[in-house]
């Protein structure tokens, strides 16, 4: 099967619009339609339901989407491995949740890039679920996340402790008031959620919920309010007087973990590189 058909299918499944997919793929709408007809002819099934301007996946299309992503990821990795093998001794594919790149992963990647010029690197931001899925499927060499995955044959190592502190745009505010008025709830994961609920069991529902510390910080600086953010991120802003630490709020410590296959070809290299944390 031509991977172009799968790429087109994925683009439409994400945009839910043939015209937008055609624009993103830099082809005509008729080409996109022809590719989907060819894919459906190969499968002997319809993958999209078309109702006027509304596009949705059929049950077969929903099943196909997961396999299509896996096939495209596998092909991309195979292609890069083959092409890079001429210029690099080894290659690592690294994935991590977005906030960890902001906190320490980018600096770690920079050090690898500078000190190991013969090491091919591919790095990506991903959701916690996708990081775990890609580790299980062997699509990445090492994944970074807040929760310890329980996967057979996978080594898990704690690499960082990250204190989360409650900050506000107002000085001298109490924790009770901070989480009650204009609170921006950051979804840092299940562990953080459990600790957060234990500390603030009676708090009102937050009007804003985000899954990115970057988004929460921008909202906080632009619109005001309060949020739990990594101490290392907000400390410079506290020093500048742009944010204030909520004095009576508890510190919620998060732990970051690295996971990699015990049977992967780069397991020894990965263990050495993790020692740099």
C-alpha positions in Angstrom: 0.0 0.0 0.0 1.3 3.5 -0.9 2.0 5.4 2.3 0.7 8.6 0.5 -2.8 7.0 0.8 -2.3 6.6 4.6 -0.9 10.1 5.0 -4.0 11.5 3.2 -6.3 9.4 5.3 -4.7 10.7 8.5 -4.8 14.3 7.3 -8.6 14.1 6.7 -9.2 12.3 9.9 -7.5 15.2 11.8 -9.0 18.1 9.8 -12.4 16.5 9.1 -12.4 18.4 5.9 -11.3 17.3 2.4 -10.6 20.8 1.2 -8.4 21.7 4.3 -6.6 18.3 3.9 -5.9 19.1 0.3 -4.5 22.5 1.3 -2.3 21.0 4.0 -1.0 18.4 1.6 -0.5 20.9 -1.2 -2.6 18.9 -3.7 -6.1 19.4 -5.3 -9.3 18.4 -3.6 -9.9 15.9 -6.5 -6.6 14.3 -5.8 -7.5 13.8 -2.1 -10.8 12.3 -3.1 -9.2 10.0 -5.6 -6.7 8.8 -2.9 -9.5 8.0 -0.5 -11.5 6.2 -3.1 -8.3 4.1 -3.9 -7.8 3.4 -0.2 -11.4 2.3 0.3 -11.2 0.1 -2.8 -8.1 -1.6 -1.4 -9.9 -2.2 2.0 -13.2 -3.0 0.5 -14.7 -0.7 3.1 -15.7 2.9 3.6 -13.5 4.8 6.0 -15.4 8.1 6.1 -19.1 9.1 6.5 -19.9 12.1 4.3 -22.9 14.2 5.2 -23.1 17.5 3.4 -20.1 19.4 4.9 -19.6 17.0 7.8 -17.0 14.3 7.7 -16.6 11.6 10.3 -14.9 8.2 10.6 -16.8 5.0 10.1 -16.1 2.2 12.6 -13.7 0.7 10.1 -12.1 4.1 9.7 -11.6 4.4 13.5 -9.9 1.0 13.5 -7.8 1.9 10.5 -6.6 5.2 12.0 -4.6 3.5 14.8 -3.0 1.1 12.3 -2.3 3.9 9.8 -0.4 5.9 12.4 1.6 2.9 13.4 2.5 2.1 9.8 3.6 5.7 9.0 5.6 5.9 12.2 7.3 2.6 11.4 8.1 3.6 7.8 9.5 7.0 8.9 11.7 5.4 11.5 12.9 2.8 9.0 13.7 5.4 6.4 15.6 7.6 8.8 17.5 4.7 10.3 18.6 3.7 6.8 19.5 7.2 5.6 21.2 8.3 8.8 23.3 5.1 9.1 25.6 6.5 6.4 26.5 9.5 8.6 25.9 8.5 12.2 27.1 5.6 14.3 23.9 5.4 16.3 20.5 7.1 16.5 18.0 7.8 19.3 14.4 8.6 19.1 13.3 10.6 22.2 9.8 11.6 23.2 8.5 13.5 26.3 5.5 15.3 27.5 5.6 19.0 26.6 6.2 20.5 30.0 9.3 18.3 30.6 10.9 19.8 27.5 10.5 23.2 29.1 11.8 22.1 32.5 14.9 20.1 31.7 14.7 17.9 28.6 15.7 20.6 26.2 18.9 21.3 28.1 19.7 17.6 28.2 19.1 17.3 24.4 21.3 20.3 23.8 24.2 18.7 25.8 23.8 15.4 23.8 23.9 17.3 20.5 27.0 19.3 21.4 29.0 16.4 23.0 28.0 13.5 20.6 28.0 14.8 17.0 28.0 11.2 15.7 24.7 10.4 17.5 21.7 10.9 15.3 18.7 12.4 17.2 15.0 12.7 16.7 13.0 14.4 19.4 9.3 15.1 19.8 6.7 16.4 22.2 3.8 14.0 22.9 1.0 13.3 25.2 1.6 10.9 28.1 -0.6 8.3 26.5 1.2 8.5 23.2 4.6 8.3 24.9 3.6 5.0 26.6 2.1 3.6 23.4 5.2 4.4 21.4 7.4 2.7 24.0 5.2 -0.4 23.8 5.3 -0.4 20.1 9.0 0.1 19.9 8.6 3.4 18.0 10.8 5.4 20.4 14.0 4.5 22.2 13.3 6.5 25.4 10.2 8.3 26.8 9.9 10.9 29.5 6.7 11.3 31.6 5.4 12.1 35.1 3.8 8.7 35.7 5.6 5.4 36.0 4.4 3.1 33.2 3.9 -0.5 34.0 5.1 -2.3 30.8 6.8 -5.7 30.8 10.4 -5.6 29.6 10.7 -1.8 30.1 13.1 -0.2 32.5 11.8 2.9 34.4 14.2 5.3 36.1 13.4 8.4 38.1 15.4 11.3 36.6 14.1 14.5 38.4 12.1 15.8 41.3 10.0 18.9 40.3 8.5 21.0 43.1 5.2 22.6 42.0 4.3 25.8 43.8 1.2 27.9 43.8 1.8 31.4 42.4 -0.5 34.3 41.9 -0.5 37.7 40.3 -1.5 39.2 43.7 0.7 39.5 46.7 -0.3 38.3 50.2 -3.2 36.2 48.9 -4.2 33.0 50.8 -4.1 29.6 49.3 -7.9 29.2 49.9 -8.6 32.4 48.0 -6.1 31.6 45.2 -7.7 28.3 44.3 -11.2 29.8 44.6 -11.0 32.9 42.5 -9.5 33.0 39.0 -7.7 29.7 39.5 -6.1 28.0 36.5 -6.0 24.3 37.0 -3.1 22.6 35.3 -3.5 18.9 34.7 -0.1 17.6 35.7 -1.1 14.0 35.8 -2.9 11.5 38.1 -0.4 11.7 40.9 -0.6 15.5 41.0 -4.3 15.3 40.8 -4.6 13.0 43.8 -2.3 15.2 45.9 -4.0 18.4 44.8 -7.5 17.0 45.8 -6.1 15.9 49.1 -4.8 19.4 49.9 -7.9 21.3 48.5 -10.9 19.0 48.9 -13.5 21.7 49.2 -12.3 24.1 46.5 -14.7 25.3 43.8 -14.4 24.0 40.2 -11.7 25.9 38.4 -13.1 28.0 35.5 -10.1 27.2 33.4 -8.3 23.8 33.0 -5.3 23.3 30.8 -2.8 20.5 30.2 0.2 22.7 29.6 2.3 24.7 32.1 3.2 27.0 29.2 -0.4 27.8 28.5 -1.2 28.4 32.2 1.8 30.7 32.6 0.8 32.8 29.6 -2.8 33.0 30.9 -1.6 34.0 34.4 0.7 36.7 33.1 -1.9 38.1 30.7 -5.1 37.7 32.6 -4.2 37.2 36.2 -5.2 34.5 38.6 -3.3 31.7 40.2 -1.8 28.3 39.2 0.5 25.5 40.3 3.6 25.7 38.2 7.2 24.4 38.4 9.3 26.4 40.9 12.2 26.6 38.4 9.9 28.1 35.8 8.4 30.8 38.0 11.2 31.7 40.3 12.7 34.4 37.9 9.2 35.9 37.6 8.9 36.0 41.4 12.3 37.7 41.6 11.1 40.3 39.1 7.9 40.9 41.1 5.7 39.8 38.2 4.3 36.9 40.2 4.0 36.1 43.9 4.4 32.8 45.8 1.3 31.9 47.8 3.0 31.5 51.2 0.5 29.1 52.9 0.1 26.8 49.9 1.7 23.4 50.1 4.4 22.4 47.7 3.4 19.5 45.5 6.4 17.5 44.4 6.3 15.8 41.0 8.7 13.1 39.8 9.8 12.7 36.2 10.6 9.2 34.9 12.5 7.9 31.9 11.4 4.6 30.3 13.2 2.4 27.8 13.2 -1.1 26.6 15.4 -3.6 28.4 15.9 -5.4 25.1 16.5 -2.4 22.8 19.7 -2.1 20.9 20.6 1.2 22.6 19.8 0.2 26.2 23.5 0.5 27.4 23.9 3.9 25.7 20.6 5.1 27.2 21.6 4.1 30.7 24.9 6.0 30.3 23.1 9.1 29.0 20.5 9.1 31.8 23.4 9.3 34.2 23.9 12.9 33.1 20.8 13.9 35.0 
